[in-house]
Amino acid sequence: MNHELTVQKTAELNGHGNPVFTLELSQKPGILFSGGNDKGLVEWSLKNNAFIKVLFAVNASIYAIHCPLDYPYLFAGLRNGDVLVFDFIKQQLLPVLKHHRSPVFDIKTIPNKKELLIASEDGTVSVWNLDNLGLLHTIKVSKDTIRSISISADQQLAAFGLRNNQIHIYDLLDYSLIKVLDGHTMAVFSVQFHPSGDYLVSGSRDAQVKIWDTKSFELIRSIPAHLFAVNSIAFHPKQPYFATASMDKSIKLWGADDFKLYKIVSREKGYDSHQLSINKIVWNGDQLISTGDDKKIIIWDFTFDD
């Protein structure tokens, strides 16, 4: 495989007045949502790279946004523990999911079970029915903060990244704990299953990226990936790469088959990139979208030459 690739900045979306913590693509193509330490959740057009509107106001920072496929909802997890639910059909907010009293850091869906998982600083994951938005269970994962969730492609496993340096692997059939992965020396900020399910990638405040086998749960590789915390990990939807974003203001692109470093996007490398911590990255086809503490959302076009 020829790993020739180029990247260029194609747009910058400005409008946030404070740091941006999270991004999520809408179920509707060409729409992006962002949230952070601002007064509202913002909707953007990726077709003309422009602000559309503030979708709704919030009274606390937004740490997580989730738009489940096949449901007309947007979920926003707030610093005060509330999860706001916006209904795209009714074009209004539904009753707040009030359960957690501590910040909500991640929200994910298990499509085949029609269940929603919400991870909080309180060390629990709440499980909700997507059809009626009722609370089903609460899983006590840890005494410490849960920062991130990843669901395996076959929807059999969930990985939870914790502030106590651990990753907990759960069986999604009955929500039983399968394995605790120890290896990071600081909080685990991001976990991401490879689309094939063969391995799990974790990123931590210790600046390390670790690759874990999902059958034996053994550590395959430890990469000193960044200078500071690894905040976000995202696999390209089709190409064999994943990207990492860090507090060190850089984005790095790695081979998903060989774990080699192929590209660094940073100001030091001559790119008109972020000036502060990069908090979240998402792929939109061959575009990588990044955001962070400098309030900017930047769109990068990657070209992969096979």
QUITAGI-V860457 format. One record per run of one state. SS is the DSSP state (hx for helix, st for strand, lp for the rest). FROM is the first residue (numbers start at 0). TO is the last residue. If there is no record, write none. Layout:
BEGIN
ss: [SS	SS]
from: [FROM	FROM]
to: [TO	TO]
END
This chain:
BEGIN
ss: [lp	st	lp	st	lp	st	lp	st	lp	st	lp	st	lp	st	lp	st	lp	st	lp	st	hx	lp	st	lp	st	lp	st	lp	st	lp	st	lp	st	lp	st	lp	st	lp	st	lp	st	lp	st	lp	st	lp	st	lp	st	lp	st	lp	st	lp	st	lp	st	lp]
from: [0	3	13	19	25	30	36	39	45	49	57	61	66	72	78	82	87	91	97	103	110	113	114	120	123	129	134	140	145	151	156	162	166	171	175	181	187	193	198	204	208	213	218	223	229	235	240	246	250	255	260	265	277	284	286	292	296	305]
to: [2	12	18	24	29	35	38	44	48	56	60	65	71	77	81	86	90	96	102	109	112	113	119	122	128	133	139	144	150	155	161	165	170	174	180	186	192	197	203	207	212	217	222	228	234	239	245	249	254	259	264	276	283	285	291	295	304	305]
END
